[in-house]
């Protein structure tokens, strides 16, 4: 699996996940559970808690294209 996107928040991550799943791309959101502790943790840097979109290696290019098309 490979990371194709880092979302700013959980709703954005789920939006991207839904877009990719509509194109029959299997999606995994990494750090989904850690987002809730973002404001409570003294750990730094905080970006390590942002939700990440991961897909299978063979879907990487197609997923990136879909994400870029959506962000325009």
PQR file of N, CA, C, O and H, with PARSE charges and radii, in Angstrom:
ATOM      1  N   UNK A   1       0.852  -1.182   0.000 -0.4000 1.5000
ATOM      2  CA  UNK A   1       0.000   0.000   0.000 -0.0000 2.0000
ATOM      3  C   UNK A   1       0.891   1.236   0.000  0.5500 1.7000
ATOM      4  O   UNK A   1       2.043   1.205   0.434 -0.5500 1.4000
ATOM      5  N   UNK A   2       0.318   2.318  -0.500 -0.4000 1.5000
ATOM      6  CA  UNK A   2       1.055   3.565  -0.587 -0.0000 2.0000
ATOM      7  C   UNK A   2       0.154   4.745  -0.221  0.5500 1.7000
ATOM      8  O   UNK A   2      -1.043   4.753  -0.509 -0.5500 1.4000
ATOM      9  H   UNK A   2      -0.618   2.343  -0.853  0.4000 1.0000
ATOM     10  N   UNK A   3       0.764   5.737   0.420 -0.4000 1.5000
ATOM     11  CA  UNK A   3       0.015   6.934   0.802 -0.0000 2.0000
ATOM     12  C   UNK A   3      -0.132   7.829  -0.418  0.5500 1.7000
ATOM     13  O   UNK A   3       0.839   8.101  -1.124 -0.5500 1.4000
ATOM     14  H   UNK A   3       1.736   5.731   0.654  0.4000 1.0000
ATOM     15  N   UNK A   4      -1.365   8.286  -0.660 -0.4000 1.5000
ATOM     16  CA  UNK A   4      -1.610   9.159  -1.809 -0.0000 2.0000
ATOM     17  C   UNK A   4      -2.092  10.548  -1.405  0.5500 1.7000
ATOM     18  O   UNK A   4      -2.136  11.458  -2.232 -0.5500 1.4000
ATOM     19  H   UNK A   4      -2.154   8.065  -0.087  0.4000 1.0000
ATOM     20  N   UNK A   5      -2.456  10.711  -0.126 -0.4000 1.5000
ATOM     21  CA  UNK A   5      -2.988  12.005   0.294 -0.0000 2.0000
ATOM     22  C   UNK A   5      -2.959  12.107   1.805  0.5500 1.7000
ATOM     23  O   UNK A   5      -3.185  11.122   2.508 -0.5500 1.4000
ATOM     24  H   UNK A   5      -2.420   9.971   0.546  0.4000 1.0000
ATOM     25  N   UNK A   6      -2.680  13.303   2.303 -0.4000 1.5000
ATOM     26  CA  UNK A   6      -2.810  13.611   3.723 -0.0000 2.0000
ATOM     27  C   UNK A   6      -3.887  14.672   3.857  0.5500 1.7000
ATOM     28  O   UNK A   6      -3.759  15.776   3.329 -0.5500 1.4000
ATOM     29  H   UNK A   6      -2.496  14.103   1.732  0.4000 1.0000
ATOM     30  N   UNK A   7      -4.937  14.329   4.562 -0.4000 1.5000
ATOM     31  CA  UNK A   7      -6.084  15.235   4.716 -0.0000 2.0000
ATOM     32  C   UNK A   7      -5.844  16.216   5.864  0.5500 1.7000
ATOM     33  O   UNK A   7      -5.055  15.955   6.771 -0.5500 1.4000
ATOM     34  H   UNK A   7      -5.041  13.431   4.991  0.4000 1.0000
ATOM     35  N   UNK A   8      -6.535  17.338   5.801 -0.4000 1.5000
ATOM     36  CA  UNK A   8      -6.445  18.336   6.871 -0.0000 2.0000
ATOM     37  C   UNK A   8      -7.286  17.950   8.077  0.5500 1.7000
ATOM     38  O   UNK A   8      -7.019  18.370   9.203 -0.5500 1.4000
ATOM     39  H   UNK A   8      -7.176  17.551   5.064  0.4000 1.0000
ATOM     40  N   UNK A   9      -8.322  17.130   7.815 -0.4000 1.5000
ATOM     41  CA  UNK A   9      -9.212  16.729   8.901 -0.0000 2.0000
ATOM     42  C   UNK A   9      -9.946  15.455   8.487  0.5500 1.7000
ATOM     43  O   UNK A   9      -9.843  15.010   7.344 -0.5500 1.4000
ATOM     44  H   UNK A   9      -8.538  16.789   6.900  0.4000 1.0000
ATOM     45  N   UNK A  10     -10.670  14.888   9.408 -0.4000 1.5000
ATOM     46  CA  UNK A  10     -11.357  13.622   9.159 -0.0000 2.0000
ATOM     47  C   UNK A  10     -12.478  13.729   8.126  0.5500 1.7000
ATOM     48  O   UNK A  10     -12.604  12.833   7.291 -0.5500 1.4000
ATOM     49  H   UNK A  10     -10.754  15.249  10.337  0.4000 1.0000
ATOM     50  N   UNK A  11     -13.304  14.790   8.144 -0.4000 1.5000
ATOM     51  CA  UNK A  11     -14.326  14.896   7.094 -0.0000 2.0000
ATOM     52  C   UNK A  11     -13.725  14.933   5.679  0.5500 1.7000
ATOM     53  O   UNK A  11     -14.262  14.321   4.756 -0.5500 1.4000
ATOM     54  H   UNK A  11     -13.202  15.518   8.822  0.4000 1.0000
ATOM     55  N   UNK A  12     -12.614  15.652   5.519 -0.4000 1.5000
ATOM     56  CA  UNK A  12     -11.960  15.684   4.212 -0.0000 2.0000
ATOM     57  C   UNK A  12     -11.454  14.294   3.826  0.5500 1.7000
ATOM     58  O   UNK A  12     -11.565  13.892   2.668 -0.5500 1.4000
ATOM     59  H   UNK A  12     -12.178  16.149   6.269  0.4000 1.0000
ATOM     60  N   UNK A  13     -10.903  13.568   4.787 -0.4000 1.5000
ATOM     61  CA  UNK A  13     -10.413  12.214   4.516 -0.0000 2.0000
ATOM     62  C   UNK A  13     -11.547  11.307   4.045  0.5500 1.7000
ATOM     63  O   UNK A  13     -11.367  10.509   3.125 -0.5500 1.4000
ATOM     64  H   UNK A  13     -10.813  13.895   5.728  0.4000 1.0000
ATOM     65  N   UNK A  14     -12.700  11.429   4.669 -0.4000 1.5000
ATOM     66  CA  UNK A  14     -13.832  10.582   4.275 -0.0000 2.0000
ATOM     67  C   UNK A  14     -14.404  11.007   2.920  0.5500 1.7000
ATOM     68  O   UNK A  14     -14.904  10.167   2.171 -0.5500 1.4000
ATOM     69  H   UNK A  14     -12.846  12.077   5.416  0.4000 1.0000
ATOM     70  N   UNK A  15     -14.337  12.275   2.608 -0.4000 1.5000
ATOM     71  CA  UNK A  15     -14.755  12.731   1.286 -0.0000 2.0000
ATOM     72  C   UNK A  15     -13.877  12.102   0.204  0.5500 1.7000
ATOM     73  O   UNK A  15     -14.382  11.584  -0.792 -0.5500 1.4000
ATOM     74  H   UNK A  15     -13.931  12.957   3.216  0.4000 1.0000
ATOM     75  N   UNK A  16     -12.574  12.151   0.405 -0.4000 1.5000
ATOM     76  CA  UNK A  16     -11.638  11.550  -0.551 -0.0000 2.0000
ATOM     77  C   UNK A  16     -11.852  10.043  -0.616  0.5500 1.7000
ATOM     78  O   UNK A  16     -11.848   9.458  -1.699 -0.5500 1.4000
ATOM     79  H   UNK A  16     -12.163  12.572   1.214  0.4000 1.0000
ATOM     80  N   UNK A  17     -12.036   9.424   0.526 -0.4000 1.5000
ATOM     81  CA  UNK A  17     -12.278   7.975   0.563 -0.0000 2.0000
ATOM     82  C   UNK A  17     -13.514   7.620  -0.264  0.5500 1.7000
ATOM     83  O   UNK A  17     -13.487   6.673  -1.050 -0.5500 1.4000
ATOM     84  H   UNK A  17     -12.039   9.899   1.405  0.4000 1.0000
ATOM     85  N   UNK A  18     -14.592   8.377  -0.089 -0.4000 1.5000
ATOM     86  CA  UNK A  18     -15.819   8.106  -0.841 -0.0000 2.0000
ATOM     87  C   UNK A  18     -15.611   8.284  -2.341  0.5500 1.7000
ATOM     88  O   UNK A  18     -16.107   7.484  -3.134 -0.5500 1.4000
ATOM     89  H   UNK A  18     -14.614   9.146   0.549  0.4000 1.0000
ATOM     90  N   UNK A  19     -14.878   9.330  -2.735 -0.4000 1.5000
ATOM     91  CA  UNK A  19     -14.595   9.551  -4.151 -0.0000 2.0000
ATOM     92  C   UNK A  19     -13.850   8.367  -4.761  0.5500 1.7000
ATOM     93  O   UNK A  19     -14.174   7.909  -5.856 -0.5500 1.4000
ATOM     94  H   UNK A  19     -14.476   9.980  -2.091  0.4000 1.0000
ATOM     95  N   UNK A  20     -12.856   7.885  -4.038 -0.4000 1.5000
ATOM     96  CA  UNK A  20     -12.049   6.778  -4.546 -0.0000 2.0000
ATOM     97  C   UNK A  20     -12.843   5.469  -4.563  0.5500 1.7000
ATOM     98  O   UNK A  20     -12.716   4.676  -5.496 -0.5500 1.4000
ATOM     99  H   UNK A  20     -12.593   8.258  -3.148  0.4000 1.0000
ATOM    100  N   UNK A  21     -13.646   5.249  -3.547 -0.4000 1.5000
ATOM    101  CA  UNK A  21     -14.448   4.022  -3.507 -0.0000 2.0000
ATOM    102  C   UNK A  21     -15.491   3.994  -4.620  0.5500 1.7000
ATOM    103  O   UNK A  21     -15.851   2.920  -5.101 -0.5500 1.4000
ATOM    104  H   UNK A  21     -13.749   5.893  -2.789  0.4000 1.0000
ATOM    105  N   UNK A  22     -15.975   5.155  -5.031 -0.4000 1.5000
ATOM    106  CA  UNK A  22     -16.911   5.210  -6.156 -0.0000 2.0000
ATOM    107  C   UNK A  22     -16.251   4.729  -7.441  0.5500 1.7000
ATOM    108  O   UNK A  22     -16.921   4.256  -8.359 -0.5500 1.4000
ATOM    109  H   UNK A  22     -15.682   6.027  -4.640  0.4000 1.0000
ATOM    110  N   UNK A  23     -14.921   4.856  -7.493 -0.4000 1.5000
ATOM    111  CA  UNK A  23     -14.146   4.386  -8.647 -0.0000 2.0000
ATOM    112  C   UNK A  23     -13.594   2.980  -8.413  0.5500 1.7000
ATOM    113  O   UNK A  23     -12.703   2.518  -9.126 -0.5500 1.4000
ATOM    114  H   UNK A  23     -14.377   5.240  -6.748  0.4000 1.0000
ATOM    115  N   UNK A  24     -14.145   2.311  -7.394 -0.4000 1.5000
ATOM    116  CA  UNK A  24     -13.786   0.934  -7.048 -0.0000 2.0000
ATOM    117  C   UNK A  24     -12.315   0.785  -6.656  0.5500 1.7000
ATOM    118  O   UNK A  24     -11.660  -0.202  -6.989 -0.5500 1.4000
ATOM    119  H   UNK A  24     -14.869   2.687  -6.815  0.4000 1.0000
ATOM    120  N   UNK A  25     -11.821   1.786  -5.945 -0.4000 1.5000
ATOM    121  CA  UNK A  25     -10.471   1.735  -5.390 -0.0000 2.0000
ATOM    122  C   UNK A  25     -10.598   1.459  -3.899  0.5500 1.7000
ATOM    123  O   UNK A  25     -11.312   2.163  -3.184 -0.5500 1.4000
ATOM    124  H   UNK A  25     -12.353   2.588  -5.674  0.4000 1.0000
ATOM    125  N   UNK A  26      -9.908   0.440  -3.445 -0.4000 1.5000
ATOM    126  CA  UNK A  26      -9.914   0.110  -2.019 -0.0000 2.0000
ATOM    127  C   UNK A  26      -9.088   1.155  -1.266  0.5500 1.7000
ATOM    128  O   UNK A  26      -7.960   1.460  -1.652 -0.5500 1.4000
ATOM    129  H   UNK A  26      -9.329  -0.132  -4.026  0.4000 1.0000
ATOM    130  N   UNK A  27      -9.657   1.696  -0.198 -0.4000 1.5000
ATOM    131  CA  UNK A  27      -9.033   2.798   0.531 -0.0000 2.0000
ATOM    132  C   UNK A  27      -8.910   2.454   2.011  0.5500 1.7000
ATOM    133  O   UNK A  27      -9.803   1.845   2.600 -0.5500 1.4000
ATOM    134  H   UNK A  27     -10.574   1.448   0.115  0.4000 1.0000
ATOM    135  N   UNK A  28      -7.794   2.852   2.593 -0.4000 1.5000
ATOM    136  CA  UNK A  28      -7.582   2.719   4.027 -0.0000 2.0000
ATOM    137  C   UNK A  28      -7.212   4.105   4.563  0.5500 1.7000
ATOM    138  O   UNK A  28      -6.347   4.775   3.999 -0.5500 1.4000
ATOM    139  H   UNK A  28      -7.068   3.347   2.114  0.4000 1.0000
ATOM    140  N   UNK A  29      -7.857   4.534   5.638 -0.4000 1.5000
ATOM    141  CA  UNK A  29      -7.507   5.804   6.281 -0.0000 2.0000
ATOM    142  C   UNK A  29      -6.627   5.505   7.490  0.5500 1.7000
ATOM    143  O   UNK A  29      -7.073   4.914   8.473 -0.5500 1.4000
ATOM    144  H   UNK A  29      -8.560   3.990   6.096  0.4000 1.0000
ATOM    145  N   UNK A  30      -5.388   5.919   7.395 -0.4000 1.5000
ATOM    146  CA  UNK A  30      -4.438   5.743   8.497 -0.0000 2.0000
ATOM    147  C   UNK A  30      -4.541   6.954   9.422  0.5500 1.7000
ATOM    148  O   UNK A  30      -4.763   8.071   8.956 -0.5500 1.4000
ATOM    149  H   UNK A  30      -5.025   6.399   6.596  0.4000 1.0000
ATOM    150  N   UNK A  31      -4.385   6.744  10.702 -0.4000 1.5000
ATOM    151  CA  UNK A  31      -4.465   7.788  11.744 -0.0000 2.0000
ATOM    152  C   UNK A  31      -5.892   8.252  12.001  0.5500 1.7000
ATOM    153  O   UNK A  31      -6.101   9.286  12.635 -0.5500 1.4000
ATOM    154  H   UNK A  31      -4.205   5.836  11.080  0.4000 1.0000
ATOM    155  N   UNK A  32      -6.868   7.506  11.520 -0.4000 1.5000
ATOM    156  CA  UNK A  32      -8.267   7.907  11.698 -0.0000 2.0000
ATOM    157  C   UNK A  32      -8.625   8.035  13.175  0.5500 1.7000
ATOM    158  O   UNK A  32      -9.325   8.973  13.557 -0.5500 1.4000
ATOM    159  H   UNK A  32      -6.699   6.666  11.004  0.4000 1.0000
ATOM    160  N   UNK A  33      -8.168   7.132  13.993 -0.4000 1.5000
ATOM    161  CA  UNK A  33      -8.501   7.164  15.423 -0.0000 2.0000
ATOM    162  C   UNK A  33      -7.646   8.176  16.181  0.5500 1.7000
ATOM    163  O   UNK A  33      -8.064   8.680  17.224 -0.5500 1.4000
ATOM    164  H   UNK A  33      -7.600   6.370  13.683  0.4000 1.0000
ATOM    165  N   UNK A  34      -6.457   8.478  15.669 -0.4000 1.5000
ATOM    166  CA  UNK A  34      -5.559   9.398  16.366 -0.0000 2.0000
ATOM    167  C   UNK A  34      -5.963  10.850  16.221  0.5500 1.7000
ATOM    168  O   UNK A  34      -5.526  11.691  17.007 -0.5500 1.4000
ATOM    169  H   UNK A  34      -6.117   8.068  14.821  0.4000 1.0000
ATOM    170  N   UNK A  35      -6.783  11.163  15.239 -0.4000 1.5000
ATOM    171  CA  UNK A  35      -7.202  12.548  15.011 -0.0000 2.0000
ATOM    172  C   UNK A  35      -7.862  13.131  16.245  0.5500 1.7000
ATOM    173  O   UNK A  35      -7.705  14.320  16.525 -0.5500 1.4000
ATOM    174  H   UNK A  35      -7.138  10.480  14.600  0.4000 1.0000
ATOM    175  N   UNK A  36      -8.594  12.321  16.985 -0.4000 1.5000
ATOM    176  CA  UNK A  36      -9.316  12.823  18.150 -0.0000 2.0000
ATOM    177  C   UNK A  36      -8.386  13.277  19.275  0.5500 1.7000
ATOM    178  O   UNK A  36      -8.810  14.046  20.138 -0.5500 1.4000
ATOM    179  H   UNK A  36      -8.722  11.355  16.757  0.4000 1.0000
ATOM    180  N   UNK A  37      -7.142  12.826  19.289 -0.4000 1.5000
ATOM    181  CA  UNK A  37      -6.214  13.235  20.348 -0.0000 2.0000
ATOM    182  C   UNK A  37      -5.311  14.380  19.911  0.5500 1.7000
ATOM    183  O   UNK A  37      -4.420  14.780  20.660 -0.5500 1.4000
ATOM    184  H   UNK A  37      -6.798  12.202  18.588  0.4000 1.0000
ATOM    185  N   UNK A  38      -5.523  14.911  18.721 -0.4000 1.5000
ATOM    186  CA  UNK A  38      -4.655  15.952  18.183 -0.0000 2.0000
ATOM    187  C   UNK A  38      -4.497  17.126  19.143  0.5500 1.7000
ATOM    188  O   UNK A  38      -3.379  17.591  19.369 -0.5500 1.4000
ATOM    189  H   UNK A  38      -6.247  14.587  18.112  0.4000 1.0000
ATOM    190  N   UNK A  39      -5.586  17.604  19.704 -0.4000 1.5000
ATOM    191  CA  UNK A  39      -5.498  18.747  20.597 -0.0000 2.0000
ATOM    192  C   UNK A  39      -5.097  18.399  22.015  0.5500 1.7000
ATOM    193  O   UNK A  39      -4.800  19.293  22.809 -0.5500 1.4000
ATOM    194  H   UNK A  39      -6.493  17.226  19.521  0.4000 1.0000
ATOM    195  N   UNK A  40      -5.083  17.125  22.348 -0.4000 1.5000
ATOM    196  CA  UNK A  40      -4.801  16.706  23.718 -0.0000 2.0000
ATOM    197  C   UNK A  40      -3.372  16.239  23.921  0.5500 1.7000
ATOM    198  O   UNK A  40      -2.916  16.139  25.060 -0.5500 1.4000
ATOM    199  H   UNK A  40      -5.325  16.399  21.703  0.4000 1.0000
ATOM    200  N   UNK A  41      -2.671  15.957  22.866 -0.4000 1.5000
ATOM    201  CA  UNK A  41      -1.355  15.348  22.981 -0.0000 2.0000
ATOM    202  C   UNK A  41      -0.246  16.393  23.044  0.5500 1.7000
ATOM    203  O   UNK A  41      -0.270  17.374  22.301 -0.5500 1.4000
ATOM    204  H   UNK A  41      -3.041  16.038  21.941  0.4000 1.0000
ATOM    205  N   UNK A  42       0.725  16.184  23.930 -0.4000 1.5000
ATOM    206  CA  UNK A  42       1.873  17.088  23.981 -0.0000 2.0000
ATOM    207  C   UNK A  42       2.928  16.737  22.941  0.5500 1.7000
ATOM    208  O   UNK A  42       3.935  17.435  22.819 -0.5500 1.4000
ATOM    209  H   UNK A  42       0.744  15.387  24.534  0.4000 1.0000
ATOM    210  N   UNK A  43       2.704  15.654  22.186 -0.4000 1.5000
ATOM    211  CA  UNK A  43       3.686  15.219  21.200 -0.0000 2.0000
ATOM    212  C   UNK A  43       3.795  16.210  20.054  0.5500 1.7000
ATOM    213  O   UNK A  43       2.826  16.882  19.701 -0.5500 1.4000
ATOM    214  H   UNK A  43       1.885  15.087  22.285  0.4000 1.0000
ATOM    215  N   UNK A  44       4.958  16.289  19.494 -0.4000 1.5000
ATOM    216  CA  UNK A  44       5.200  17.160  18.357 -0.0000 2.0000
ATOM    217  C   UNK A  44       6.009  16.372  17.350  0.5500 1.7000
ATOM    218  O   UNK A  44       6.808  15.540  17.781 -0.5500 1.4000
ATOM    219  H   UNK A  44       5.745  15.743  19.780  0.4000 1.0000
ATOM    220  N   UNK A  45       5.879  16.553  16.086 -0.4000 1.5000
ATOM    221  CA  UNK A  45       4.978  17.469  15.413 -0.0000 2.0000
ATOM    222  C   UNK A  45       3.571  16.909  15.310  0.5500 1.7000
ATOM    223  O   UNK A  45       3.378  15.694  15.282 -0.5500 1.4000
ATOM    224  H   UNK A  45       5.230  17.228  15.736  0.4000 1.0000
ATOM    225  N   UNK A  46       2.603  17.788  15.255 -0.4000 1.5000
ATOM    226  CA  UNK A  46       1.206  17.349  15.245 -0.0000 2.0000
ATOM    227  C   UNK A  46       0.788  16.751  13.916  0.5500 1.7000
ATOM    228  O   UNK A  46      -0.217  16.042  13.860 -0.5500 1.4000
ATOM    229  H   UNK A  46       2.760  18.775  15.277  0.4000 1.0000
ATOM    230  N   UNK A  47       1.536  17.017  12.823 -0.4000 1.5000
ATOM    231  CA  UNK A  47       1.136  16.470  11.533 -0.0000 2.0000
ATOM    232  C   UNK A  47       1.100  14.954  11.529  0.5500 1.7000
ATOM    233  O   UNK A  47       0.462  14.350  10.666 -0.5500 1.4000
ATOM    234  H   UNK A  47       2.352  17.594  12.869  0.4000 1.0000
ATOM    235  N   UNK A  48       1.771  14.337  12.477 -0.4000 1.5000
ATOM    236  CA  UNK A  48       1.784  12.874  12.510 -0.0000 2.0000
ATOM    237  C   UNK A  48       0.398  12.306  12.827  0.5500 1.7000
ATOM    238  O   UNK A  48       0.178  11.102  12.696 -0.5500 1.4000
ATOM    239  H   UNK A  48       2.289  14.828  13.178  0.4000 1.0000
ATOM    240  N   UNK A  49      -0.534  13.165  13.241 -0.4000 1.5000
ATOM    241  CA  UNK A  49      -1.882  12.710  13.563 -0.0000 2.0000
ATOM    242  C   UNK A  49      -2.889  12.968  12.446  0.5500 1.7000
ATOM    243  O   UNK A  49      -4.041  12.551  12.560 -0.5500 1.4000
ATOM    244  H   UNK A  49      -0.355  14.144  13.347  0.4000 1.0000
ATOM    245  N   UNK A  50      -2.492  13.635  11.383 -0.4000 1.5000
ATOM    246  CA  UNK A  50      -3.436  13.921  10.307 -0.0000 2.0000
ATOM    247  C   UNK A  50      -3.835  12.634   9.599  0.5500 1.7000
ATOM    248  O   UNK A  50      -3.005  11.742   9.424 -0.5500 1.4000
ATOM    249  H   UNK A  50      -1.556  13.973  11.290  0.4000 1.0000
ATOM    250  N   UNK A  51      -5.092  12.529   9.192 -0.4000 1.5000
ATOM    251  CA  UNK A  51      -5.533  11.317   8.500 -0.0000 2.0000
ATOM    252  C   UNK A  51      -4.885  11.213   7.123  0.5500 1.7000
ATOM    253  O   UNK A  51      -4.825  12.186   6.371 -0.5500 1.4000
ATOM    254  H   UNK A  51      -5.766  13.254   9.334  0.4000 1.0000
ATOM    255  N   UNK A  52      -4.405  10.020   6.811 -0.4000 1.5000
ATOM    256  CA  UNK A  52      -3.749   9.764   5.540 -0.0000 2.0000
ATOM    257  C   UNK A  52      -4.570   8.778   4.728  0.5500 1.7000
ATOM    258  O   UNK A  52      -5.144   7.834   5.272 -0.5500 1.4000
ATOM    259  H   UNK A  52      -4.453   9.229   7.422  0.4000 1.0000
ATOM    260  N   UNK A  53      -4.621   9.005   3.418 -0.4000 1.5000
ATOM    261  CA  UNK A  53      -5.320   8.110   2.506 -0.0000 2.0000
ATOM    262  C   UNK A  53      -4.291   7.173   1.885  0.5500 1.7000
ATOM    263  O   UNK A  53      -3.323   7.615   1.266 -0.5500 1.4000
ATOM    264  H   UNK A  53      -4.154   9.772   2.977  0.4000 1.0000
ATOM    265  N   UNK A  54      -4.512   5.894   2.057 -0.4000 1.5000
ATOM    266  CA  UNK A  54      -3.634   4.865   1.511 -0.0000 2.0000
ATOM    267  C   UNK A  54      -4.426   3.981   0.558  0.5500 1.7000
ATOM    268  O   UNK A  54      -5.587   3.662   0.815 -0.5500 1.4000
ATOM    269  H   UNK A  54      -5.298   5.535   2.559  0.4000 1.0000
ATOM    270  N   UNK A  55      -3.791   3.586  -0.546 -0.4000 1.5000
ATOM    271  CA  UNK A  55      -4.415   2.697  -1.523 -0.0000 2.0000
ATOM    272  C   UNK A  55      -3.409   1.615  -1.915  0.5500 1.7000
ATOM    273  O   UNK A  55      -2.220   1.714  -1.612 -0.5500 1.4000
ATOM    274  H   UNK A  55      -2.848   3.845  -0.755  0.4000 1.0000
ATOM    275  N   UNK A  56      -3.907   0.587  -2.590 -0.4000 1.5000
ATOM    276  CA  UNK A  56      -3.018  -0.452  -3.109 -0.0000 2.0000
ATOM    277  C   UNK A  56      -2.081   0.151  -4.146  0.5500 1.7000
ATOM    278  O   UNK A  56      -2.448   1.084  -4.860 -0.5500 1.4000
ATOM    279  H   UNK A  56      -4.873   0.507  -2.836  0.4000 1.0000
ATOM    280  N   UNK A  57      -0.888  -0.380  -4.221 -0.4000 1.5000
ATOM    281  CA  UNK A  57       0.128   0.159  -5.126 -0.0000 2.0000
ATOM    282  C   UNK A  57      -0.361   0.270  -6.567  0.5500 1.7000
ATOM    283  O   UNK A  57      -0.067   1.251  -7.250 -0.5500 1.4000
ATOM    284  H   UNK A  57      -0.589  -1.138  -3.640  0.4000 1.0000
ATOM    285  N   UNK A  58      -1.099  -0.722  -7.027 -0.4000 1.5000
ATOM    286  CA  UNK A  58      -1.550  -0.718  -8.424 -0.0000 2.0000
ATOM    287  C   UNK A  58      -2.603   0.358  -8.702  0.5500 1.7000
ATOM    288  O   UNK A  58      -2.855   0.678  -9.864 -0.5500 1.4000
ATOM    289  H   UNK A  58      -1.338  -1.520  -6.473  0.4000 1.0000
ATOM    290  N   UNK A  59      -3.216   0.918  -7.668 -0.4000 1.5000
ATOM    291  CA  UNK A  59      -4.230   1.967  -7.830 -0.0000 2.0000
ATOM    292  C   UNK A  59      -3.674   3.366  -7.596  0.5500 1.7000
ATOM    293  O   UNK A  59      -4.412   4.347  -7.687 -0.5500 1.4000
ATOM    294  H   UNK A  59      -3.011   0.658  -6.725  0.4000 1.0000
ATOM    295  N   UNK A  60      -2.401   3.469  -7.299 -0.4000 1.5000
ATOM    296  CA  UNK A  60      -1.784   4.737  -6.907 -0.0000 2.0000
ATOM    297  C   UNK A  60      -2.015   5.849  -7.922  0.5500 1.7000
ATOM    298  O   UNK A  60      -2.549   6.900  -7.567 -0.5500 1.4000
ATOM    299  H   UNK A  60      -1.801   2.672  -7.225  0.4000 1.0000
ATOM    300  N   UNK A  61      -1.630   5.644  -9.163 -0.4000 1.5000
ATOM    301  CA  UNK A  61      -1.718   6.700 -10.181 -0.0000 2.0000
ATOM    302  C   UNK A  61      -3.163   7.136 -10.426  0.5500 1.7000
ATOM    303  O   UNK A  61      -3.452   8.327 -10.538 -0.5500 1.4000
ATOM    304  H   UNK A  61      -1.196   4.791  -9.452  0.4000 1.0000
ATOM    305  N   UNK A  62      -4.053   6.167 -10.504 -0.4000 1.5000
ATOM    306  CA  UNK A  62      -5.458   6.482 -10.740 -0.0000 2.0000
ATOM    307  C   UNK A  62      -6.035   7.272  -9.560  0.5500 1.7000
ATOM    308  O   UNK A  62      -6.799   8.217  -9.759 -0.5500 1.4000
ATOM    309  H   UNK A  62      -3.818   5.199 -10.413  0.4000 1.0000
ATOM    310  N   UNK A  63      -5.670   6.886  -8.340 -0.4000 1.5000
ATOM    311  CA  UNK A  63      -6.153   7.578  -7.144 -0.0000 2.0000
ATOM    312  C   UNK A  63      -5.656   9.022  -7.111  0.5500 1.7000
ATOM    313  O   UNK A  63      -6.418   9.937  -6.799 -0.5500 1.4000
ATOM    314  H   UNK A  63      -5.049   6.119  -8.179  0.4000 1.0000
ATOM    315  N   UNK A  64      -4.396   9.222  -7.430 -0.4000 1.5000
ATOM    316  CA  UNK A  64      -3.831  10.579  -7.440 -0.0000 2.0000
ATOM    317  C   UNK A  64      -4.549  11.447  -8.472  0.5500 1.7000
ATOM    318  O   UNK A  64      -4.849  12.611  -8.208 -0.5500 1.4000
ATOM    319  H   UNK A  64      -3.777   8.478  -7.684  0.4000 1.0000
ATOM    320  N   UNK A  65      -4.822  10.886  -9.635 -0.4000 1.5000
ATOM    321  CA  UNK A  65      -5.541  11.625 -10.673 -0.0000 2.0000
ATOM    322  C   UNK A  65      -6.926  12.037 -10.200  0.5500 1.7000
ATOM    323  O   UNK A  65      -7.344  13.173 -10.425 -0.5500 1.4000
ATOM    324  H   UNK A  65      -4.579   9.940  -9.850  0.4000 1.0000
ATOM    325  N   UNK A  66      -7.639  11.131  -9.552 -0.4000 1.5000
ATOM    326  CA  UNK A  66      -8.980  11.429  -9.046 -0.0000 2.0000
ATOM    327  C   UNK A  66      -8.923  12.513  -7.976  0.5500 1.7000
ATOM    328  O   UNK A  66      -9.756  13.419  -7.969 -0.5500 1.4000
ATOM    329  H   UNK A  66      -7.299  10.208  -9.370  0.4000 1.0000
ATOM    330  N   UNK A  67      -7.958  12.429  -7.083 -0.4000 1.5000
ATOM    331  CA  UNK A  67      -7.813  13.421  -6.011 -0.0000 2.0000
ATOM    332  C   UNK A  67      -7.480  14.793  -6.606  0.5500 1.7000
ATOM    333  O   UNK A  67      -8.062  15.800  -6.202 -0.5500 1.4000
ATOM    334  H   UNK A  67      -7.281  11.693  -7.089  0.4000 1.0000
ATOM    335  N   UNK A  68      -6.560  14.836  -7.549 -0.4000 1.5000
ATOM    336  CA  UNK A  68      -6.179  16.109  -8.170 -0.0000 2.0000
ATOM    337  C   UNK A  68      -7.365  16.719  -8.913  0.5500 1.7000
ATOM    338  O   UNK A  68      -7.582  17.929  -8.850 -0.5500 1.4000
ATOM    339  H   UNK A  68      -6.087  14.018  -7.877  0.4000 1.0000
ATOM    340  N   UNK A  69      -8.123  15.895  -9.609 -0.4000 1.5000
ATOM    341  CA  UNK A  69      -9.294  16.390 -10.342 -0.0000 2.0000
ATOM    342  C   UNK A  69     -10.311  16.996  -9.370  0.5500 1.7000
ATOM    343  O   UNK A  69     -10.949  18.002  -9.681 -0.5500 1.4000
ATOM    344  H   UNK A  69      -7.947  14.912  -9.660  0.4000 1.0000
ATOM    345  N   UNK A  70     -10.458  16.385  -8.208 -0.4000 1.5000
ATOM    346  CA  UNK A  70     -11.412  16.870  -7.200 -0.0000 2.0000
ATOM    347  C   UNK A  70     -10.937  18.180  -6.548  0.5500 1.7000
ATOM    348  O   UNK A  70     -11.760  19.018  -6.179 -0.5500 1.4000
ATOM    349  H   UNK A  70      -9.940  15.568  -7.955  0.4000 1.0000
ATOM    350  N   UNK A  71      -9.652  18.354  -6.409 -0.4000 1.5000
ATOM    351  CA  UNK A  71      -9.103  19.537  -5.718 -0.0000 2.0000
ATOM    352  C   UNK A  71      -8.974  20.761  -6.602  0.5500 1.7000
ATOM    353  O   UNK A  71      -8.516  21.801  -6.129 -0.5500 1.4000
ATOM    354  H   UNK A  71      -8.984  17.673  -6.708  0.4000 1.0000
ATOM    355  N   UNK A  72      -9.353  20.681  -7.849 -0.4000 1.5000
ATOM    356  CA  UNK A  72      -9.256  21.837  -8.745 -0.0000 2.0000
ATOM    357  C   UNK A  72     -10.374  22.805  -8.533  0.5500 1.7000
ATOM    358  O   UNK A  72     -10.438  23.831  -9.209 -0.5500 1.4000
ATOM    359  H   UNK A  72      -9.726  19.836  -8.233  0.4000 1.0000
TER
END
